[in-house]
Amino acid sequence: MAATNPKVREQVRLELSFVNSDLQMLKEELEGLNISVGVYQSTEEAFTIPLIPLGLKETKDVDFSVVLKDFILEHYSEDSSLYEDEIADLMDLRQACRTPSRDEAGVELLMSYFTQLGFVESRFFPPTRHMGILFTWYDSLTGVPVSQQNLLLEKASILFNTGALYTQIGTRSNRQTQAGLESAVDAFQRAAGVLNYLKETFTHTPSYDMSPAMLSVLVKMMLAQAQESVFDKICLPGIRNEFFMLVKVAHEAAKVGEVYRQLHAAMSQAPVKKNIPYSWASLACVKAHHYGALAHYFAATLLIDHQLSPGADEDHQEKCLSQLYDRMPEGLTPLATLRNGHQRQQLGKSHLLRAIAHHEESAREASLCKKLRNIEVLQEVLSAAHQRSRLKYAQHQEDGDLLDLVEAPDIVAKTEQEVEIILPQLSKVTAADFFQKLGPLSVFSANKRWTPPRTLRFTAEEGDLGFTLRGNSPVQVHFLDPHCSAALAGAKEGDYIVSIQNVDCKWLTLSEVMKLLKSFGEDAIEMKVVSLLDSASSMHSKSATYSVGMQKTYSMICLAIDDDDKTDKTKKISKKLSFLSWGANKNRQKSASTLCLPAAGVARPQAKKKLPSPFSLLNPDSSLY
């Protein structure tokens, strides 16, 4: 019944229009301070259109202490109480990142935490399990909270806030100075770079403000604001009423208008349209029309105010005018127009009419948005530009213009400084790993599983430890004599040496470990080692076999034992024969395909010198061959 009653339908339509109006006003109110175009503007602004900053994402507190301490004890078998200061430093750094300063120091703070998260992820977040730490971040546009139990959301949100911080640096720059405008251009390009890197790297973030579609729009917005700052920089010294200068600023204004038209079109597409702040889309539309109007005004001025005089650079002016448009209006040519004062004036007035139409549209768009209506400087800029175009046209207006004037063509968008994305230099960010005491990250990480540390007590027998070393920070036990004291104490090939006599060895180099072992002479040595549960991954691709007084040799070196008193040991480990030992004994009569160590009773007429044991770390005269 209601559907067929015209009065009821009209009443419902009227009530719905009021509801929609109220919803639009509420949406504008809910945009809040974080996404207001007027919050982070420079305090020294004078008659410049505001720029749009991004607000920082908010987050809840996170307590790393319990989870990290449990993991240190369980995975690394270390006393977790020794890492309380490091965990506190991590939590303090995260807390500081919630309120960074709006300058380069704030950017460095966020990037240092982002780098630190890379260390934390490698050390404490195995790829096969969740650690139970819940990270919660709020969407900067909608305020909707998003929570995850991995570091993806945390790292992505820090990157987003880094980009947002750059936008705030850009909007706070003093746009009344060349240095300030250059800073703004740089900041917006860097913001675009960070946000683009976020879009390309973190493709499945659950927060809508970090969705690929939204990030694409935000990148466009930052580049548009960078291009606008380029225009301001060109105009800052003043625009001379000179032909070639006017051609240049007409092209530049058209370029800014073009990028804002593209931005507004992107903001108007689903799914971005429903979540983009209304004031942002409105301001993009306002600027598209405003800078389009400026382009036509400057084109009109160069045509009306500058007649071709004797001695003028006719060829250059013709070239500039021909390049001002994609095509001249029908019936006109560049040179003929330059030489004909009436044609120049008529074409100039056509540009003024288009400028006025753009000014009126920009004013109308600004009046539809409450936030933009309340920005006085914006209203003043739009009004002054509109009045200037109207006054210019009124000075040359003639009866019949509406019938006689042809439609002015579009101005070609061109710039002397094309803005571009500046990608973040993450590799250049330096930050010390808070948890470096755990050992080199290449070995002591969350994706490797360890045996508990084993304590070995052994002695060097007649200066012979019974094993060689390899690797570098941490050092590994390499070739091991199965009958030596260390082997009998439980040492295994591939073991990582983590401490010697309570001296932490995880970061010591091979030569430092050798020196430490040498210092005990034939006294008892207490050494702690750990083994990777996956033995195949515990051995490096290259070995460094050392003896005292020798340089590092990357090789596979076999045992060379005295025939007199170590024949049994030689037989047990003959499988370790290498090309080096084969080369030292190549004159012996052996099968070409069978390599083994000499045994008792085998004649060696050419081996006049006894080969020393590579295990003899304490003999300064030892050598490999």
C-alpha positions as CSV (number, residue, x, y, z in Angstrom):
1,M,0.0,0.0,0.0
2,A,2.8,2.4,1.0
3,A,4.7,1.5,-2.1
4,T,1.9,2.7,-4.4
5,N,0.9,5.8,-2.4
6,P,2.8,8.9,-3.9
7,K,2.5,10.9,-0.7
8,V,4.0,8.1,1.4
9,R,6.7,7.5,-1.1
10,E,7.6,11.2,-1.1
11,Q,7.6,11.3,2.7
12,V,9.9,8.3,2.9
13,R,12.2,9.8,0.2
14,L,12.4,13.0,2.2
15,E,13.1,11.2,5.5
16,L,15.8,9.1,3.8
17,S,17.4,12.2,2.4
18,F,17.6,13.7,5.9
19,V,19.0,10.4,7.2
20,N,21.7,10.4,4.5
21,S,22.5,14.0,5.2
22,D,22.9,13.3,8.9
23,L,25.0,10.2,8.1
24,Q,27.3,12.3,5.9
25,M,27.7,14.9,8.6
26,L,28.4,12.2,11.1
27,K,31.0,10.7,8.8
28,E,32.7,14.0,8.5
29,E,32.7,14.4,12.3
30,L,34.2,10.9,12.8
31,E,37.1,11.6,10.5
32,G,38.7,13.1,13.7
33,L,42.0,14.8,14.2
34,N,44.2,12.1,12.8
35,I,42.8,12.6,9.3
36,S,42.1,16.3,9.3
37,V,43.7,18.2,6.6
38,G,44.4,21.1,9.0
39,V,46.2,19.4,11.8
40,Y,49.8,19.1,10.8
41,Q,50.1,22.2,8.6
42,S,53.1,24.5,9.1
43,T,52.5,27.3,11.6
44,E,54.1,29.7,9.1
45,E,51.7,29.1,6.3
46,A,50.5,32.2,4.5
47,F,48.0,31.9,1.7
48,T,48.8,28.4,0.6
49,I,46.3,25.5,0.1
50,P,46.6,22.9,2.9
51,L,48.1,19.5,2.3
52,I,46.8,16.2,3.6
53,P,48.8,14.3,6.2
54,L,48.2,10.7,7.3
55,G,47.5,9.9,10.9
56,L,49.6,7.4,12.8
57,K,48.1,4.0,13.6
58,E,47.4,3.4,17.3
59,T,48.2,0.2,19.1
60,K,47.8,-1.5,22.5
61,D,50.6,-2.3,24.9
62,V,52.5,-5.6,24.3
63,D,54.3,-7.5,27.0
64,F,57.2,-9.5,25.5
65,S,58.8,-10.5,28.8
66,V,57.1,-13.8,29.6
67,V,57.0,-15.3,26.1
68,L,60.6,-14.3,25.3
69,K,62.0,-15.5,28.6
70,D,60.3,-18.8,28.3
71,F,61.6,-19.2,24.7
72,I,65.2,-18.3,25.8
73,L,65.0,-21.0,28.5
74,E,63.3,-23.6,26.3
75,H,65.0,-23.1,22.9
76,Y,68.4,-21.7,23.8
77,S,68.8,-23.4,27.2
78,E,70.0,-20.2,28.7
79,D,69.2,-18.4,31.9
80,S,66.4,-16.0,30.8
81,S,67.0,-13.7,33.8
82,L,70.2,-12.6,32.1
83,Y,68.1,-11.1,29.3
84,E,65.7,-9.0,31.3
85,D,67.5,-5.7,30.4
86,E,67.4,-6.6,26.7
87,I,63.6,-7.4,26.8
88,A,63.0,-4.1,28.7
89,D,64.9,-2.2,26.0
90,L,62.8,-3.8,23.3
91,M,59.6,-2.9,25.1
92,D,60.8,0.7,25.8
93,L,61.6,1.1,22.1
94,R,58.2,-0.1,21.1
95,Q,56.6,2.3,23.5
96,A,58.6,5.2,22.2
97,C,57.4,4.3,18.7
98,R,53.8,5.0,19.7
99,T,54.6,8.8,19.9
100,P,57.5,9.6,17.6
101,S,58.6,13.1,17.1
102,R,57.5,14.6,13.8
103,D,61.0,14.9,12.3
104,E,63.8,12.8,11.0
105,A,64.6,11.6,14.5
106,G,61.1,10.1,14.7
107,V,61.6,8.3,11.3
108,E,64.9,6.9,12.5
109,L,63.2,5.7,15.7
110,L,60.6,3.8,13.8
111,M,63.0,2.3,11.3
112,S,65.3,1.2,14.1
113,Y,62.4,-0.7,15.7
114,F,61.5,-2.1,12.3
115,T,65.0,-3.4,12.0
116,Q,64.9,-4.8,15.5
117,L,61.7,-6.7,14.7
118,G,63.7,-8.5,12.0
119,F,66.1,-9.7,14.7
120,V,63.3,-10.6,17.1
121,E,61.5,-12.5,14.4
122,S,64.5,-14.6,13.5
123,R,65.4,-15.3,17.1
124,F,62.0,-15.9,18.7
125,F,59.3,-16.6,16.1
126,P,59.6,-20.1,14.5
127,P,57.7,-20.3,11.2
128,T,55.8,-23.4,12.4
129,R,54.1,-22.0,15.6
130,H,52.6,-19.0,17.1
131,M,54.3,-17.5,20.1
132,G,51.2,-16.3,22.0
133,I,52.0,-12.6,21.7
134,L,48.9,-10.7,20.5
135,F,49.6,-7.5,18.5
136,T,46.7,-5.1,18.1
137,W,46.6,-2.1,15.8
138,Y,43.8,0.2,14.9
139,D,42.9,1.1,11.3
140,S,44.0,4.8,10.9
141,L,40.9,5.5,8.7
142,T,38.1,3.5,10.2
143,G,39.3,3.0,13.8
144,V,38.6,-0.8,13.6
145,P,41.1,-2.9,15.7
146,V,43.0,-5.7,14.0
147,S,44.8,-8.4,16.0
148,Q,47.4,-11.0,15.0
149,Q,49.7,-13.4,16.8
150,N,52.7,-12.9,14.4
151,L,55.0,-10.1,13.6
152,L,53.5,-9.4,10.1
153,L,50.9,-6.9,11.5
154,E,53.5,-5.3,13.8
155,K,56.1,-4.8,11.0
156,A,53.5,-3.6,8.5
157,S,52.0,-1.1,10.9
158,I,55.5,0.3,11.8
159,L,56.1,0.8,8.1
160,F,52.7,2.5,7.6
161,N,53.5,4.9,10.5
162,T,56.9,5.6,8.9
163,G,55.1,6.7,5.7
164,A,52.6,8.6,7.7
165,L,55.3,10.4,9.6
166,Y,56.9,11.5,6.3
167,T,53.6,13.0,5.3
168,Q,53.4,15.0,8.5
169,I,57.0,16.2,8.0
170,G,56.0,17.3,4.5
171,T,52.9,19.2,5.6
172,R,54.8,20.8,8.5
173,S,57.6,22.1,6.2
174,N,57.8,25.9,5.8
175,R,56.4,26.4,2.3
176,Q,57.4,30.1,2.3
177,T,61.1,29.1,1.7
178,Q,62.9,27.2,-1.1
179,A,64.4,24.9,1.5
180,G,61.1,24.2,3.1
181,L,59.5,23.3,-0.2
182,E,62.4,21.1,-1.2
183,S,61.9,19.3,2.1
184,A,58.2,18.9,1.4
185,V,58.9,17.4,-2.0
186,D,61.4,15.0,-0.6
187,A,59.2,14.0,2.4
188,F,56.2,13.2,0.2
189,Q,58.3,11.2,-2.3
190,R,59.7,9.2,0.6
191,A,56.2,8.7,2.1
192,A,55.2,7.3,-1.3
193,G,58.2,5.0,-1.3
194,V,57.5,3.6,2.1
195,L,53.8,3.0,1.4
196,N,54.6,1.5,-2.0
197,Y,57.2,-0.8,-0.4
198,L,54.5,-1.8,2.1
199,K,52.0,-2.6,-0.7
200,E,54.5,-4.7,-2.6
201,T,56.0,-6.5,0.4
202,F,53.1,-7.1,2.8
203,T,50.3,-8.2,0.5
204,H,47.9,-9.8,3.0
205,T,47.7,-7.4,5.8
206,P,44.2,-7.6,7.4
207,S,43.9,-3.8,8.2
208,Y,42.0,-1.9,5.5
209,D,44.2,1.1,5.5
210,M,47.1,-1.2,4.4
211,S,45.2,-3.0,1.7
212,P,46.7,-2.9,-1.7
213,A,43.8,-0.8,-3.1
214,M,44.1,1.8,-0.3
215,L,47.8,1.9,-0.4
216,S,47.8,2.6,-4.2
217,V,45.5,5.6,-3.6
218,L,47.7,6.8,-0.8
219,V,50.8,6.6,-3.0
220,K,49.0,8.6,-5.6
221,M,48.1,11.2,-3.0
222,M,51.6,11.6,-1.8
223,L,53.0,12.0,-5.3
224,A,50.3,14.6,-6.1
225,Q,51.2,16.6,-3.1
226,A,54.9,16.4,-4.0
227,Q,54.0,17.7,-7.5
228,E,52.0,20.5,-6.0
229,S,55.0,21.4,-3.8
230,V,57.2,21.5,-7.0
231,F,54.7,24.0,-8.4
232,D,54.9,26.1,-5.3
233,K,58.7,26.1,-5.4
234,I,58.6,27.4,-9.0
235,C,56.2,30.2,-8.1
236,L,57.8,31.2,-4.8
237,P,60.2,33.8,-6.3
238,G,57.2,35.3,-8.1
239,I,55.6,34.8,-11.5
240,R,56.9,37.5,-13.9
241,N,54.4,38.7,-16.5
242,E,56.7,37.4,-19.3
243,F,55.7,35.2,-22.2
244,F,58.0,32.2,-21.6
245,M,57.6,32.3,-17.8
246,L,53.8,32.2,-18.3
247,V,54.1,29.2,-20.7
248,K,56.1,27.4,-18.1
249,V,53.8,27.9,-15.1
250,A,50.7,27.1,-17.3
251,H,52.3,23.7,-18.0
252,E,53.2,23.2,-14.4
253,A,49.7,24.1,-13.1
254,A,48.1,21.8,-15.7
255,K,50.4,19.0,-14.4
256,V,49.2,19.5,-10.8
257,G,45.6,19.6,-12.0
258,E,46.1,16.4,-13.9
259,V,47.6,14.4,-11.0
260,Y,44.8,15.5,-8.7
261,R,42.1,14.5,-11.3
262,Q,43.7,11.1,-11.4
263,L,43.8,11.0,-7.6
264,H,40.2,12.0,-7.3
265,A,39.2,9.3,-9.9
266,A,41.1,6.7,-7.9
267,M,39.4,7.8,-4.6
268,S,36.0,7.5,-6.3
269,Q,36.5,3.8,-7.2
270,A,35.3,0.8,-5.1
271,P,36.3,-0.5,-2.7
272,V,38.3,2.6,-1.6
273,K,35.4,5.0,-1.9
274,K,33.5,3.9,1.1
275,N,36.5,4.3,3.5
276,I,38.4,7.2,2.1
277,P,37.7,10.4,4.2
278,Y,35.2,12.6,2.5
279,S,37.3,15.7,3.1
280,W,40.3,14.1,1.3
281,A,38.2,13.2,-1.8
282,S,36.7,16.7,-1.8
283,L,40.0,18.4,-1.5
284,A,41.5,16.4,-4.3
285,C,38.5,17.5,-6.5
286,V,38.9,21.1,-5.4
287,K,42.6,21.1,-6.3
288,A,42.0,19.4,-9.6
289,H,39.7,22.3,-10.6
290,H,41.8,25.0,-9.0
291,Y,45.0,24.2,-10.7
292,G,43.2,23.5,-14.0
293,A,41.8,27.1,-13.6
294,L,45.3,28.5,-13.0
295,A,46.6,26.8,-16.1
296,H,44.0,28.5,-18.3
297,Y,44.5,31.8,-16.5
298,F,48.2,31.8,-17.3
299,A,47.6,30.8,-20.9
300,A,45.1,33.7,-21.2
301,T,47.6,36.1,-19.8
302,L,50.4,35.2,-22.1
303,L,48.0,35.6,-25.1
304,I,46.3,38.8,-24.1
305,D,49.1,40.7,-22.5
306,H,52.0,39.9,-24.9
307,Q,51.7,41.0,-28.5
308,L,54.3,39.9,-30.9
309,S,56.6,42.9,-31.3
310,P,59.4,43.7,-33.8
311,G,62.6,41.9,-32.7
312,A,60.8,39.3,-30.6
313,D,61.9,35.7,-30.9
314,E,59.1,34.7,-33.2
315,D,60.3,31.2,-33.8
316,H,60.6,30.4,-30.1
317,Q,57.2,31.9,-29.3
318,E,55.6,29.9,-32.1
319,K,57.2,26.7,-30.8
320,C,56.1,27.4,-27.2
321,L,52.5,28.1,-28.3
322,S,52.3,25.0,-30.5
323,Q,53.5,22.9,-27.5
324,L,51.0,24.5,-25.1
325,Y,48.2,22.4,-26.6
326,D,47.9,19.0,-28.0
327,R,46.2,20.7,-31.0
328,M,45.3,24.3,-31.9
329,P,41.6,25.3,-32.1
330,E,40.1,24.7,-35.5
331,G,41.1,27.3,-38.1
332,L,44.0,28.7,-36.0
333,T,47.7,28.2,-36.4
334,P,50.4,29.1,-33.8
335,L,52.2,31.7,-35.9
336,A,49.1,33.3,-37.4
337,T,47.6,33.6,-33.9
338,L,50.8,35.2,-32.6
339,R,50.7,37.8,-35.4
340,N,47.0,38.5,-35.1
341,G,46.2,40.6,-32.1
342,H,42.4,39.9,-32.3
343,Q,42.9,36.2,-32.5
344,R,45.2,36.2,-29.5
345,Q,42.7,38.2,-27.5
346,Q,39.8,36.0,-28.5
347,L,41.6,32.8,-27.6
348,G,42.8,34.4,-24.4
349,K,39.2,35.2,-23.4
350,S,38.2,31.6,-24.2
351,H,40.8,30.5,-21.7
352,L,39.5,32.9,-19.1
353,L,36.0,31.5,-19.4
354,R,37.3,28.0,-18.9
355,A,39.3,29.3,-15.9
356,I,36.2,30.9,-14.4
357,A,34.2,27.6,-14.9
358,H,36.9,25.7,-13.1
359,H,37.0,28.2,-10.2
360,E,33.3,28.0,-9.8
361,E,33.4,24.2,-9.6
362,S,36.2,24.2,-7.1
363,A,34.3,26.7,-4.9
364,R,31.2,24.5,-5.2
365,E,33.1,21.3,-4.2
366,A,34.6,23.1,-1.2
367,S,31.3,24.3,0.0
368,L,29.8,20.8,0.1
369,C,32.4,19.6,2.7
370,K,32.1,21.0,6.2
371,K,35.7,20.6,7.0
372,L,36.8,22.4,3.9
373,R,34.3,25.2,4.5
374,N,36.0,25.7,7.9
375,I,39.5,26.1,6.5
376,E,39.7,29.9,6.0
377,V,43.0,29.9,4.1
378,L,41.5,27.6,1.5
379,Q,38.4,29.7,1.0
380,E,40.6,32.8,0.7
381,V,42.9,31.2,-1.9
382,L,40.0,30.0,-4.0
383,S,38.1,33.3,-3.8
384,A,41.2,35.4,-4.7
385,A,42.0,33.2,-7.7
386,H,38.4,33.3,-8.9
387,Q,38.2,37.1,-8.6
388,R,41.5,37.6,-10.5
389,S,40.2,35.6,-13.5
390,R,36.8,37.4,-13.4
391,L,38.5,40.8,-13.3
392,K,40.8,39.8,-16.2
393,Y,37.9,38.8,-18.3
394,A,35.8,41.9,-17.4
395,Q,38.6,44.1,-18.7
396,H,38.3,42.6,-22.2
397,Q,34.7,41.4,-22.2
398,E,32.7,42.3,-25.3
399,D,29.1,41.8,-26.3
400,G,28.7,38.6,-28.3
401,D,31.6,36.8,-26.7
402,L,29.5,33.8,-25.8
403,L,28.7,33.4,-29.5
404,D,32.0,34.4,-31.0
405,L,34.5,32.6,-28.7
406,V,35.7,29.1,-29.6
407,E,36.3,26.7,-26.7
408,A,39.8,26.9,-25.5
409,P,41.8,23.6,-25.7
410,D,43.3,21.9,-22.8
411,I,46.7,22.9,-21.6
412,V,49.4,20.1,-22.0
413,A,50.5,18.9,-18.5
414,K,54.2,19.2,-18.3
415,T,56.8,19.7,-15.6
416,E,60.5,20.4,-15.2
417,Q,60.7,18.1,-12.2
418,E,58.7,14.9,-12.4
419,V,58.3,13.5,-8.9
420,E,59.0,9.9,-8.3
421,I,58.9,7.3,-5.5
422,I,61.9,7.2,-3.3
423,L,62.2,3.7,-1.9
424,P,63.3,3.2,1.7
425,Q,66.9,2.3,2.1
426,L,66.3,-0.5,4.7
427,S,69.7,-2.0,4.2
428,K,71.3,1.2,5.4
429,V,69.4,1.3,8.7
430,T,71.8,0.4,11.5
431,A,70.5,-1.1,14.7
432,A,72.3,-3.3,17.2
433,D,70.6,-6.7,17.8
434,F,69.4,-6.5,21.4
435,F,69.8,-10.2,21.8
436,Q,73.2,-10.7,20.2
437,K,74.4,-12.5,23.4
438,L,72.5,-15.5,22.2
439,G,75.1,-15.8,19.4
440,P,75.4,-15.2,15.7
441,L,72.0,-15.1,14.1
442,S,73.0,-17.3,11.2
443,V,73.3,-20.2,13.6
444,F,71.4,-19.3,16.8
445,S,67.9,-18.7,15.5
446,A,64.4,-19.8,16.1
447,N,64.2,-22.0,13.0
448,K,67.0,-24.3,14.3
449,R,66.5,-26.9,17.0
450,W,69.2,-27.6,19.5
451,T,70.3,-30.3,22.0
452,P,70.8,-29.0,25.5
453,P,74.4,-27.8,26.2
454,R,76.7,-30.6,27.1
455,T,79.7,-30.1,29.4
456,L,82.9,-31.8,28.3
457,R,85.9,-32.2,30.5
458,F,89.1,-33.3,28.8
459,T,92.8,-32.6,28.5
460,A,95.3,-32.1,25.6
461,E,97.5,-35.2,25.5
462,E,101.1,-34.2,24.7
463,G,99.9,-31.0,23.1
464,D,97.3,-32.9,21.0
465,L,93.7,-31.9,21.5
466,G,92.5,-34.7,19.3
467,F,90.3,-32.5,17.0
468,T,90.5,-29.7,14.5
469,L,88.3,-26.6,14.4
470,R,86.4,-25.0,11.6
471,G,83.9,-22.2,11.0
472,N,84.0,-18.7,12.4
473,S,81.7,-17.4,15.2
474,P,80.6,-19.9,16.3
475,V,83.4,-22.4,15.9
476,Q,82.7,-26.0,15.3
477,V,84.5,-29.2,16.3
478,H,85.7,-30.7,13.0
479,F,87.8,-33.8,12.5
480,L,87.7,-35.7,15.8
481,D,90.0,-38.5,16.9
482,P,87.6,-41.0,18.3
483,H,90.1,-42.1,20.9
484,C,91.1,-38.7,22.2
485,S,90.1,-37.3,25.6
486,A,87.5,-34.9,24.1
487,A,85.8,-37.7,22.2
488,L,85.7,-39.9,25.2
489,A,84.1,-37.0,27.1
490,G,81.3,-36.9,24.6
491,A,82.4,-34.5,21.8
492,K,81.0,-35.0,18.4
493,E,82.0,-33.7,15.0
494,G,79.8,-30.7,14.1
495,D,79.4,-29.6,17.7
496,Y,79.3,-25.8,18.2
497,I,81.6,-24.6,21.0
498,V,79.5,-22.2,23.1
499,S,81.9,-21.7,26.1
500,I,85.3,-22.7,27.4
501,Q,85.9,-22.5,31.2
502,N,82.8,-20.2,31.4
503,V,84.1,-17.9,28.7
504,D,81.4,-17.3,26.1
505,C,82.7,-18.4,22.8
506,K,79.7,-17.9,20.5
507,W,81.1,-14.7,19.0
508,L,84.8,-15.7,19.1
509,T,86.7,-16.3,15.9
510,L,88.5,-19.5,15.2
511,S,91.9,-18.1,16.0
512,E,90.5,-16.7,19.3
513,V,89.2,-20.1,20.3
514,M,92.5,-21.7,19.4
515,K,94.3,-19.2,21.5
516,L,92.0,-19.8,24.4
517,L,92.5,-23.6,24.2
518,K,96.3,-23.2,23.9
519,S,96.3,-21.2,27.1
520,F,95.4,-24.2,29.2
521,G,98.5,-26.3,28.2
522,E,97.9,-29.8,29.5
523,D,95.5,-28.7,32.2
524,A,92.0,-30.0,32.3
525,I,89.6,-28.0,30.0
526,E,85.8,-27.6,30.6
527,M,84.0,-26.9,27.3
528,K,80.3,-26.6,26.6
529,V,79.0,-27.6,23.2
530,V,75.6,-27.8,21.5
531,S,74.5,-29.8,18.5
532,L,71.8,-29.1,15.9
533,L,69.2,-31.8,15.9
534,D,69.3,-31.7,12.1
535,S,72.9,-32.8,11.7
536,A,72.8,-32.2,8.0
537,S,72.5,-28.5,8.5
538,S,75.1,-28.3,11.3
539,M,78.2,-28.4,9.0
540,H,79.2,-25.3,7.0
541,S,79.9,-25.6,3.4
542,K,83.6,-24.7,3.9
543,S,86.0,-25.8,6.6
544,A,88.9,-23.8,8.0
545,T,91.5,-26.2,9.5
546,Y,94.0,-24.5,11.7
547,S,97.2,-25.3,13.3
548,V,99.3,-22.9,15.3
549,G,101.5,-20.7,13.2
550,M,99.6,-21.5,10.0
551,Q,97.2,-19.5,7.9
552,K,93.6,-20.5,7.4
553,T,93.2,-23.2,4.8
554,Y,89.8,-24.0,3.2
555,S,90.0,-27.7,2.6
556,M,89.1,-31.1,3.7
557,I,92.1,-32.2,5.6
558,C,92.7,-35.8,6.8
559,L,94.5,-37.1,9.8
560,A,98.2,-37.7,9.5
561,I,99.3,-39.8,12.4
562,D,102.7,-41.3,13.3
563,D,102.9,-44.8,12.1
564,D,104.8,-45.9,15.2
565,D,102.3,-45.3,18.0
566,K,99.0,-44.4,16.4
567,T,98.4,-47.1,13.8
568,D,95.2,-48.2,15.3
569,K,93.7,-44.7,15.3
570,T,94.8,-44.3,11.7
571,K,92.9,-47.4,10.6
572,K,89.7,-46.2,12.3
573,I,89.7,-42.9,10.6
574,S,91.2,-43.6,7.3
575,K,87.9,-42.6,5.6
576,K,88.9,-38.9,6.1
577,L,91.8,-39.0,3.6
578,S,91.8,-35.9,1.4
579,F,93.4,-34.6,-1.6
580,L,96.0,-32.7,0.5
581,S,97.2,-35.8,2.3
582,W,97.1,-37.8,-1.0
583,G,99.3,-35.1,-2.5
584,A,101.8,-35.4,0.3
585,N,102.0,-39.2,-0.2
586,K,101.4,-39.4,-4.0
587,N,104.6,-41.3,-4.6
588,R,103.4,-44.3,-2.6
589,Q,102.3,-47.3,-4.6
590,K,98.5,-47.1,-4.2
591,S,95.6,-47.8,-6.4
592,A,94.5,-44.7,-8.4
593,S,91.0,-45.0,-7.1
594,T,91.8,-45.9,-3.5
595,L,93.2,-43.4,-1.0
596,C,94.1,-44.3,2.5
597,L,96.5,-43.5,5.3
598,P,99.8,-45.4,5.7
599,A,99.7,-48.4,8.0
600,A,102.4,-50.1,9.9
601,G,104.8,-52.2,7.8
602,V,104.2,-50.3,4.6
603,A,107.4,-49.2,3.1
604,R,107.6,-45.4,2.4
605,P,111.1,-44.8,0.9
606,Q,110.3,-41.3,-0.2
607,A,108.6,-40.1,3.0
608,K,111.8,-39.0,4.7
609,K,110.0,-36.5,7.0
610,K,107.4,-37.6,9.6
611,L,104.1,-35.8,9.1
612,P,102.8,-34.0,12.2
613,S,99.3,-34.4,13.5
614,P,96.9,-31.6,12.5
615,F,95.5,-31.9,16.0
616,S,98.7,-30.6,17.6
617,L,97.5,-27.1,18.3
618,L,100.2,-26.5,20.8
619,N,103.2,-27.1,18.6
620,P,104.4,-23.8,17.0
621,D,106.3,-25.7,14.3
622,S,103.4,-27.8,13.1
623,S,102.3,-27.7,9.5
624,L,99.8,-29.5,7.3
625,Y,102.2,-31.1,4.9
